[in-house]
Amino acid sequence: MEIRLAERMIEEWASANADTIGIDLNKVRASYIYNPGGFGNLSIRLSDGRKRFHVKLAPPNKATRLQQWAGLSVYLTEHYTAPRLVHVIDREIVPGYPYGLVFEYIEDATPLVDARNTEAVLTGVLETIAKLHRDNRLREMLPKSETLTYADAFQDKYITRFTDDLNGILCSRDLLRDFVSDETFSWFGEEIERLKVTVRQTPAFLLPACDVVHNDLNGNNVLTYGWDDFRIIDWDDMSNQGDSAMDYSVLLWPFTHDPTWPVWREKVLAVAGTLTTQRMELYFRAKLLDDVIDVLADYVEAEQVPEHREEAQRKARAVHLHSYPQYVAKYGVK
């Protein structure tokens, strides 16, 4: 992907649709938003010096998810602090991205992962997502499908992704050979299978999965401003057949080694119950394995974005080399 070319194409499109968007056509500027967690969607900041918007474009395999978000955008903005939808892009303005959305840009916001007022914000986020998980009205608004178990939801979230990641990195293993051994590549497959079996044998995972979940509630998708105000972004992975334990695990993962962790665990226990808290522990294991395997997929995918390749690969390598021995030490599987 040529980032500069994509920026120019979006600038041309925005200028032609300036009245609809509400932007000054003579001052339109587009700038790529680097996403260290992957390169599937294309995110662009659009500005005229006075107003700013967030443009998110999806490739064909992710367009349906963005379309779902568009259909629920008003409800999500009113009830769950989602950014306001400004415009739908239903044609290909950048090759390979047939669908996109334009949102308001959250001004003067700091990702939760970098915020100083974490405690006040996090308490509010926990209360908000606890309401989300039980939102029957929203559940009915989402597409219906066959009943799944929490084990199925875990497999869809992690096991399938780990397997796809492994297939991808095996095809590009020459890029990784200087810090990933053949023995480690073999261990990846073995550990994915061990985790899959463990989940299938855990009673708390055998119940029906009927929670409405955000599905990507990491610290970069919660934007803070003021003392305890926040906005939750990136709703394109939302599902009505997920596991609330996964949302809690992704949100709280950075705090599991913090002295305040017992407080946050008790808060989850209070709002979600014992079984959810039990499942959350296995999601933490998967989250650490994610920092072992998925970051290598990010390392490989960074080859597609030369402007950010060096930085992305440096970070991915550092996370892997830190997390791999930590995982082995914690779970004793090597």
Secondary structure, DSSP 4 states (H G I P E B T S, - for coil): --HHHHHHHHHHHHHHTHHHHT--TTS-EEEE---TT-SSSEEEEEE-SS-EEEEEEE-GGGHHHHHHHHHHHHHHHHHH-PPPEEEEE-S-SBTTB-EEEEEE--TT-EEGGG-S-HHHHHHHHHHHHHHHHT-HHHHHHSPP----BHHHHHIIIIIHHHHHHHHHHHHTGGGTTTTS-HHHHHHHHHHHHHHHHHHHT-GGGSSB--EEE-S---TTSEEEETTTEEEE---TT-EEEE-HHHHHHHHHGGGTTSTTHHHHHHHHHHHH-HHHHHHHHHHHHHHHHHHHHHHHHHHHHGGG-HHHHHHHHHHHHHHHHHHHHHHHHHH---
